[in-house]
Amino acid sequence: MDSQTIVAPMTPAGVSAVAAIRVSGSKVREVVRLLFGESAFKNLKPREAKLATARDYRTMVGDDRKTAQVIDSLLYIFFEGPNSYTGEDVLELYPHGNPIIVRELIQVIKSVEGVRLAEPGEYTRRAFLNGRMDLVQAESVADVIHSANRDELRNAHRLLGGALSKKVKTLTEQVMDISARLELDVDFSEEEADPDYATWGVKISAIRESVESILKSFKGKAAVSRLPLAVLYGAPNAGKSSLVNALLGEDRILVSNIPGTTRDFVEVRLFLDGGEIRLVDTAGIADKATDALDALSMEKSKEILAEADMKILVVDGSLDERRETRDESCASCHPENGVEKENVIARNVSDEAIHPDFVVISKSDLLDERRETRDESCASCHPEQSEGSSESCLHISSKTGEGLADLKRAMNATLFKKTENSEDLWITSEREKTCLEEALAGIDRALNLIRTNPAVELLAFEMQLVRRSLQSITGEISSEDVLQQIFAGFCIGK
């Protein structure tokens, strides 16, 4: 392993209240001496937060340290190896988040002989090489950082906590036990009776079942990390753009009373309880296009609707004739019989191929006073009673905020459905998947040998291959090329 000390920012570039810089290696104490002086160097204690003024002592005049240029007043913490993230001496600095300060601190730290800028993923790589974590846990660090929803984040934390590593370690020990017994049979094959292959078959089959179970849990990162897509659509001027702005809590999209203001679909990111989603505001879909550009806009809207995980029809409630003439007993509004929803869809969707998953009645603040005297028991008129059921029509006001919380709950329930086995973990690494496939292939070859040609030597050889495949998952066996491929995808500072 490289013996040089490394330094890098742990926070993204840009202005912030606080930034973070990490230094790891044998020169950490020299860095403390250079930045904070001899007293700080002599009184350095592990895991103790210190407030100090960092100076560039290269600029001092003579022996007068007060003449050295001030870089920043900051907090720093020293972690003594091996009880640190990397297993080496580590210094973490927390200056103000001014890029000039961060850059100057790094330049001064790099002036210490034997200190260089860290490469992507080098801190985690050193943590792996120093035995602070195995390869599964090291890979999961990136998953924790880049998880797009709560389920994915929980799974990444399970992996980082060693849940998969424990399973693989147990399987490896079982394989090693079988291998040891097989090799013992090879050594004493001429002195003892034939081995009990039926017993070996049962044990190896049990291992196969466990390996296959882990392998079936694989979910590609592209699929897992894909943000769910919710699309708002409806007639021109139905209030879609206003609804997007209301959901975001800011004026992100241009809003106008003129129909057709939105000509192309606009995509934003919205955070729900379950995670982040893509929310798309589309151009209005009318019965007939007013011109060629309008026709193209509607075609684009239909294309994005075809990709949607949730299609939300937005209907202008102030123009909805059905609501103007509805039964005062509110019988037509009951969502359990689907009457109102289906009638609203029929009146507002000309293309039968575009069936909404959810219907929103917008501009509820403009509706007539009959809403104030409606039947209080009507669930569809009171979205708080329906708990965001996708079978009802929600009444929304982008101006007053009415119904927004219920809409968010409904979107969250549809886009982040709870799985039955929420405690189970899954793997996302193609490398781990390949190792498991190799182990499974070796097990199948061993089982086939037991059925057709039970030669102990061949059986022992195949189980050795299975063991190596399992050990490759956690990094007990790894090559430089594999490590380079894994950590090259990490960000600098991690």
C-alpha positions, 0 to 999 in steps of 0.5 A: 500500500502507498505509504504517502499521506493523502488529503482531500475535501470531503464536501462538494465544491462550492460555497457552504456554511462549513466544509470538511477536509480529511488527511490520512497517513503518517504525516498527520501530526506534522500537518497539525504542527504546520497549521496550528503550531508546536503547542497543538502538536505536543498536546494532540489528543485523539477524538477531541474537537479543538477550536484553533486558528490555522495559519500558513507558517511558511509566510511568517517573518523570522521566528515571529509566528504571529506574522504568519498569514491567517487561513481560518478559525476552524474545528479539527479532530485527530483520530489515532490509528488504527481507530479511525476510518482508514486505520491510519492516523487521520485529521479532519478539519472543519473550516468555513465553506469558502472555496478559497479557504478550502483550497488554501488549506489543502495547498498548505497541507500538500507542502508537507513532504510526503503528502499528496492529493487523494485519488477517488475512493482512496480513503475507503480503499485504505480502510479495506486494505487495513482491515477496517471493512471488507469489500462488500462493505467498501462497495456499500459506502458508495450505495449509502451516498447515492441511494435515491430512496429510503428502501435503497438507503436502508439496504445500503446500511445493512450491507455496510453493517455487514449483513451480507458479509456475515451470510457469505462468511457462514457459507465460506466456513461451511464450504471450507469444512466440507473441503477439509473433510474431502481433502482428508479423504483424499489423503487417506483414500487407500486406508479408509472405506469409501466416503459417504457421498450421500451425506456430502450431497445433502450438505452441498445442496443446502449451500447451493440453496443459500447461494441461489437465494442471495443471487436471486436478490440481485437488483441492478443499480440502474433499476434500483437507483431509477427515480420513479416518474409521476406525470401531470397531464390534462387540458390546457390551463387545467392548473398543472404548472401551478400544482407543480409549483405548489408541490415544490413550494416555489415558483419553478415553472412559468404560470399564466391564464393563457392556455398553452403556456407550457409547450414542452414537458418540464421535469423537476425533482420532488422529495416525498417521504419514501424518496426523491421522484421525477415530477413532469408537467406536460403541455395541455392535451386538447381534443384538437391541436390549434397548430403544428407546434401544438400538435407536436407538444401534445405528442411529446406529452403522450410520449412521456406519459407512456413512460410514467409510473404514475399518471395524474389527470388534472381537471379544472374544477371551476369548469367541471359541469358535473360538479356544478350540477351534482346531487346535493346529497353528495352521492355522486362524490362517493369514491367507493363506487367510482362514479365521480372518478369515471365520469370526470375521466370520461369528460376530460380524457379524449384518448382512451389509451391514456387512463389516469392512475389518479385524478386531481380536481384543481382550483378548489378555491374557485368552486361555488359555496355548495362545497361549504354545505356538503355532506361531512361524511363524504370521503371523496369530498374530504381527502383526509378521510380517504388517506390518499386512496388512488380510487378517489378524486382529490380536490386541490387548491394550489393557492390555499394548499388544500389537498396537497398533503393528501396528494403527496401521500397518495403519490408516495404510496403508489411510487414507493410501495412497501415490500412484504420482506422489507427486512431482507437485503439485496445485492446491487454489485455486478461483481458480487453477482458474478462471484455468486454465479461462479460459486453456484456453477462450481456447486452444480459441478460438484453435485453432478460429480456426486451423481455420476463420478464420485471421485474425491479428488475432483470433488475437493477441487470443485469445492476449492473453486467454490470457496475462492469465489465466495472469498472473492465477494468479501475481498479475502481474495482480490486482485489489484485490477478488481480493487482499481475498478471498484474504487475508481468510481468513488468520489474524491474524499471518500 
